[in-house]
Amino acid sequence: MIEITVNDRLGKKVRVKCNATDKIEDLKKLIALQTGTRQAVNFFLKNLF
């Protein structure tokens, strides 16, 4: 399992745990459940190092 830290536009940080083999669609659904948003389609994922 890997842990991904997600920032929403309001400045709230959420940590989401998922498997390395999960698809991006599954990850977006997990983020939507954790943040409480309705649609998982509206997420933009970016790599920030």
C-alpha positions in Angstrom: 0.0 0.0 0.0 1.1 3.5 -0.7 -0.1 6.8 0.9 -0.8 9.8 -1.2 -1.2 13.3 0.2 -3.9 15.4 -1.6 -4.5 19.1 -1.3 -7.8 20.5 -2.3 -8.4 24.1 -3.4 -9.5 25.1 0.1 -6.2 24.2 1.6 -7.3 21.0 3.3 -4.8 18.1 3.2 -6.1 14.5 2.9 -4.0 11.3 3.0 -5.4 8.5 0.9 -4.1 5.0 1.1 -4.3 2.8 -2.0 -2.5 -0.1 -3.7 0.2 0.5 -6.2 -1.8 -1.5 -8.8 -4.9 0.7 -8.5 -6.0 2.7 -11.5 -6.3 6.5 -11.6 -10.1 6.2 -11.7 -10.1 4.1 -8.5 -7.8 6.7 -6.9 -10.1 9.5 -7.8 -13.0 7.7 -6.3 -11.1 7.2 -3.1 -10.2 10.9 -3.0 -13.8 11.8 -3.5 -14.9 9.6 -0.6 -12.3 11.0 1.7 -12.9 14.7 0.9 -16.7 14.5 0.7 -17.0 15.8 -2.9 -19.7 14.5 -5.2 -18.0 13.9 -8.5 -14.6 12.2 -8.9 -14.4 13.4 -12.5 -13.4 17.0 -11.7 -10.1 16.2 -10.0 -6.7 17.2 -11.5 -3.8 15.1 -10.3 -0.3 16.6 -10.6 3.1 15.4 -9.5 4.8 17.8 -7.2 8.2 16.9 -5.8 
